[in-house]
Amino acid sequence: MNDIAPARFKWVGTRPIRPDGVPKVTGRAQYGADMAMPGMLWGKVIRSPHAHARIRSIDASRALALPGVKAVVTSADFPDQKFAYVGPERVQQNAWHITRNVMAREKALYEGHAVAAVAAIDKATAEEAAALVDIDYEVLPHVIDVDEAMQPDAPLLFEDMITRGVEPAPIRPSNIAKRVEFAIGDVAPGFAAADEIVEKEFKTAPVHQAYIEPHACIAR
């Protein structure tokens, strides 16, 4: 490999000062919790305590009667979307699924799934109102292991989901949204020439970078 002279680049090989570095390390950086606007409302999301549950009813009357509460939002306040996949094949999106992830509609699909949200004049009122929203759940069977979830007799999150990418198309619904198969090279000669073959199953936890604060927004 040929060496590339650092002088050819403006930033590569240097140690530039981060524009936001000094404000963050000195405590002067402004985050969502540091900002306030006249008449600003505070939100509190009510999340499902169950991993899988049908939402029988949501009664927000007591919360709405609390002084300082401006609104209680549920999936009924969002227009439903038709079931359709759009976009390039490898990154297709379905608005029907997205809307049900943003706010639980027929069922809570996982523990912590947003079921309702409260808007109030301050944080304390929003939290008090959230506790007054009465949600009636029908708790359903669930599994927390991926392999168990893919079994034919596993509890279904979506009773009408047919696995895509399988020919002929299945007639029974499952928790497998799509099957994608790809192959690179030929492993058979490698196995044939190997002195020893070790087969094991490995599982890794999902990893994500940590932020100084959660995603937040202030809307005027």
N, C-alpha and C positions, 0 to 999 in steps of 0.2 A: 504494500500500500504506500502510495506517495504521501509525504507530509504536505499539509496545506498551511501556508504561512498565516499565522493569526492576524497579521496586519491587513489581510484582505477583508476581514469582517469587522463590523462595528460593535456587535454585542457578543458574538460567539467567542468564548474563551475569556470573557471579562466577568466581573462581579457587579452588575448594575444594582443600584439601590431600588428596592421596591417602592413604588409611589405610595402604597398604603402601609408600608412597614412602620414608619415613625408614628403615625396616628394610632396604630394598633398597640404597639409596645408601650406607648405613653398613656394609653387610656383615653385618648381624645377622639377615637373613632366613634361614629354614630351608628348604632344598631336600631333595629325596629323598636325595641323596648325603650329606647332613649327618646323617641320622637312622639310628639303629640300635636293634634290639630283641634281647632275649635269644633265642638260638637262631635268629636270622634267617638265611634262606638267600639266596643270590645266584643270579640267573638269567643265562643266556647263550643267545641265540637263534642257531641255525645257519641260514644263509641260502644260497639257491641261487646258485652262481657263473654259472649259465647263464640266458639269457633265455627259453628254452623247452626243457624236458627232461622226459622221462617218468622217474618215480622207480621204478626196478626193485626196490630193496630198501634197507632201513635196518638196519644192525647196530650196536646200542648196547652190546654185551656188554663191550667193552674200557672204555668210559666208565663203565659201571655197576660195574665191578670196581675202579675207582680209589677209594681211601679218601677219604671226605668227600663223595662223590656220593650224593645222596638220590633222584634221579629223572631219567629222560630221557623227554621227552614228544614224541609224534608225532601225526599225524592219527588213528592207530589208537586213541588215548585219548579221542577226541571222537566222540560219536554222530553218524552221518551224518544229514542232513536230507533230506526229500523235496523234489522239484523242484516248487515252487509259488510263484506271485507273490501277495503279500498286501498290503493297504493301498489307499489311494486311488490312482486311475489314474496321476496325475502323479508320485507318489512311491512307487510300489510297490517292495517289497523281496523278494528271494528268498533264503531261508535256505540253500539249496543252494549258491548262489554265495558267500554271506558266509562260510560255514564253510571253503570252499576258498581264500578270500583270507586268512583268519586263519592257517591252517596248510595248506600244500600237501598235497593228497591223492593223486590219481593222477599229477598233473604239476606241475612248477614253471612258473608262468605268466609270470614276469618275473625278471630278475636282482635278487637281494635278497629273493625270496619266502621266507618262513619255512618251513623244512622240519622242524626239530626244535628242542627247547629243553632245556637242562640246568639242574638245580637242585642247588647244592652249598653247602658250609658257608662258603665265601669266594669272592671274585672270581677269584683265581688258580686255584683248583681247578676252578671252573666253566669257565674259559677252556681249561684243560688238557684237561678232559673233552670239551669241544666238539670239540677237534681229534682226539679218539679215536673219534668217531662216524663210522662208515664208511657212506657213501651212494653207491649205484651208480646213475648216471644214464645214460639213453639220450638223448643230445643231439639235439634236433629242429630243423628249419629255423625261422627266425624273421625278422620284419621289424621295423624300428623307426620306420617312417614311417606315419602314419595313412592316407594315401591308398593306400599299398601294401597295408596291412592290409585295406582294404575291397575289394580286387580279387577277382574270382571264384576265381583260382588261388592266393590267399594261403594260407600255412600256417594251419590252424585251431587256435585255442586250445581250443575246445569242439567236438568232432566232431558233436554233435547239436543245436547252437544254431540255431534257426530265427528269422529276423528277425521281430519283432512289429511290428504297426502297418501291415502291408502286406496289401492285398487285391487279388487272391486270395493266400492265404498261400504263400510260397515252398516248394519241395520240397527245395531244396538248402541245407545249413547254410552259415553264413558267420560272420564276426567281428562283424557288425553286430547288436547285441542288439535294437535297436528303432529304428524310424523315426518321427519326429514332424515334422509339417508345420504351419506356421501362416503366416498372411498378414495384414498390416495395410495398408489403403489400396490404391491402384492406382498402380504405378510407371510403367505404359505412357505415360500422358499426360506425365509428367515427362521421360521419355526422348525422347518425340516433340518436346517443346518445347525441349530442351536444345541449346545451341550446339555442345557437344562432349561426347562420352561416353568416359570413360577406364575401362578394365577391367583390374584387376590382382588378384593373389592375395596376401593378407597372412597371415602367421602370427605369433602371439605366444606366448611361453612362459608356462606357468602360473605364477602369482605367489601367494605365501603369506606371511603375516607371520611374522617370526622370533621365537622365544621365547628367554628367557634359558637355559632348559634344555629337554631333550626331555620328552615326556609320560612320567611315571613314577608308580609307585604302590608303597606298602608295605602288605602285607596281614598281619594278625595271625592 
